Amino acid sequence: MEAADALPVAARALIWARRTDGRGREAVGRLLNVLRLESGVMVVDGSSGDPVSFDPTGVHRLHLIRYR
C-alpha cells in the first residue's frame, strides 16, 4: 500500500491482491480501485463500488497498476 501512498494527488490505479488459501496455494485474488486524494488513499471494491478497509490476511503479493 506504500506504492499507492506515493502516487500523486488525483492519480487512479488498480490493485490486484494475490491471496493464498489455508494450504498455501494461490487462491482467487481481488481487484480493487485506488484513488489518491489530498487526505490519503481511498480504496474501492471494483464489484460493489463500496469503500474497502484493506485486510492483508492471506495476501502474498500486491500489484499496483496506475492508469491515470
TORBAKOL-640739 format. One record per residue: z, x, y of N, C-alpha, C in turn; residue number from 0. Coordinates in steps of 0.001 Angstrom, whole numbers, always signed. Each point is the difference from the previous one (the first is absolute). Layout:
BEGIN
       nc3       nc1       nc2      cac3      cac1      cac2       cc3       cc1       cc2   seq
         Z         X         Y         Z         X         Y         Z         X         Y   NUM
...
This chain:
BEGIN
       nc3       nc1       nc2      cac3      cac1      cac2       cc3       cc1       cc2   seq
        +0      +810     -1186        +0      -810     +1186        +0      +864     +1265     0
      +314     +1279      -141       -24      +897     +1158     -1405       +83      +591     1
     -1015       -55      -866     -1382       +64      +484      -323     -1213      +870     2
      +537     -1156      -336      -215     -1199      +816      +709      +136     +1342     3
     +1186      +585        +1      +735      +227     +1254      -752      +950      +928     4
      -788      +901      -569      -717     +1004      +788     -1313      -524      +592     5
      -417     -1199      -390     -1239      -566      +536      +156      -294     +1490     6
     -1097       +36      +752       +83      -368     +1415      +249     -1506      +151     7
      +591      -380     +1115      +276     -1412      +272     -1304      -794       -57     8
       +44     -1176      -612     -1114      -940      -192      -900      +367     -1176     9
      +292     +1073      -714      -786      +353     -1187      +289      -998     -1114    10
      -978      -184      -862      +152      -860     -1179      -361      +818     -1233    11
      +665      -346     -1103      -240      +734     -1241      +357      -880     -1188    12
      -380      +473     -1166      +408      -605     -1264      +893      +990      -719    13
      +973      -513      -715      +800      +825      -898      -195      -548     -1401    14
      -417      +877      -895       -93      -351     -1413     +1215      +628      -661    15
      +908      -843      -459     +1219      +465      -663      -242        -8     -1507    16
        -9     +1183      -606      -178      +123     -1452     +1378        -5      -641    17
      +190      -857      -969     +1312      -191      -628       -32      +359     -1485    18
     +1180      +243      -531      +153      +203     -1439      +928     -1077      -544    19
      -197      -336     -1269      +886      -973      -632     +1207      +713      -597    20
      +845      -715      -710     +1215      +561      -583      -242     +1099     -1015    21
     -1205       +56      -569      -335     +1031      -990      -730     +1187      +615    22
      -138        +2     +1325      -657     +1112      +669     -1511       -96       +60    23
      -555     -1135      -414     -1454      -190       +55      -388      -583     +1353    24
     -1194      +357      +464      -455      -564     +1268      -258     -1493      -168    25
      +584      -772      +889      -154     -1450       -14      -895      -404     +1172    26
      -199     -1275      +153      -797      -503     +1109      +653      +410     +1309    27
      -796      +486      +923      +512      +420     +1298       +70     -1162      +967    28
      +243      +341     +1240      +110     -1008     +1049      -739      +513     +1226    29
      -769      -866      +632      -747      +367     +1194      +654      -664     +1206    30
      +348      +815      +988      +701      -476     +1188      -789      +358     +1252    31
       +76      -848      +999      -611      +265     +1308     +1055      +586      +915    32
      -405      +965      +819      +924      +681      +908      -541       -95     +1422    33
      +877      -319      +926      -328       +18     +1421     +1046      +847      +699    34
      -464     +1020      +710      +921      +883      +742      +214      -604     +1374    35
     +1239      -361      +305      +379      -596     +1275      +773     +1006      +836    36
      +210      -313     +1270      +835      +850      +869     +1391      +155      -601    37
      +503     -1082      -602     +1366       -14      -530      +118      +552     -1415    38
     -1105      +332      -641       +48      +524     -1363     -1190      -479      -815    39
      +221      -165     -1297     -1063      -381      -927      +295     -1384      -563    40
     -1004      -880       +27      +123     -1303      -634      -850       +25     -1266    41
      +613      -367     -1125      -694       -39     -1285      -122     -1466      -411    42
     -1224      -413      -362      -285     -1391      -325      -631       -74     -1387    43
      +444      -962      -803      -572      -240     -1320     -1422      -521      +181    44
      -964      +663      -616     -1395      -393      +131      -318     -1335      -643    45
      +813      -460      -950      -251     -1267      -683      +535     -1192      +779    46
     +1222      +128      +496      +661     -1135      +649       -55       +47     +1519    47
      -174     +1203      +568       +45      +150     +1446     +1411       +98      +549    48
      +992       +23      -890     +1402       +80      +410      +430     +1447      +210    49
      +912      +232      +959      +560     +1348      +166      +705      +445     -1280    50
       -38     +1299      -269      +565      +556     -1229     +1146      +934      +335    51
     +1075      -131      -750     +1057     +1000       +22      -315      +923     -1172    52
      -404     +1219      +281      -509      +890     -1044     +1102      +433      -955    53
      -215      -223     -1301      +929      +406     -1054      -653     +1123      -802    54
      +549     +1217       +53      -624     +1133      -683      +266       +64     -1509    55
      +716      -969      -571      +323       +23     -1424     -1274       +26      -841    56
      -114      +976      -874     -1140      +109      -898     -1257      +580      +623    57
       +13      +266     +1291     -1188      +557      +665       -76     +1493      -294    58
     -1142      +460      -510      -129     +1438      -239     -1001      +655      +946    59
      -761      -791      +733      -916      +585      +978      -440     -1082      +984    60
      -131      +411     +1266      -541      -867     +1045     -1259      +650      +552    61
     -1022      -800      +196     -1238      +481      +614      -181      -762     +1304    62
      -145      +712     +1098      -223      -610     +1307     -1469      +151      +367    63
      -644     -1114      +318     -1414        -7      +349      -129      -623     +1388    64
      -247      +827     +1002      -127      -511     +1369     -1403      -551      +200    65
       -94     -1198      +582     -1317      -573      +262      -227      -366     +1464    66
     +1015      +100      +837      -196      -258     +1427     +1031      +756      +796    67
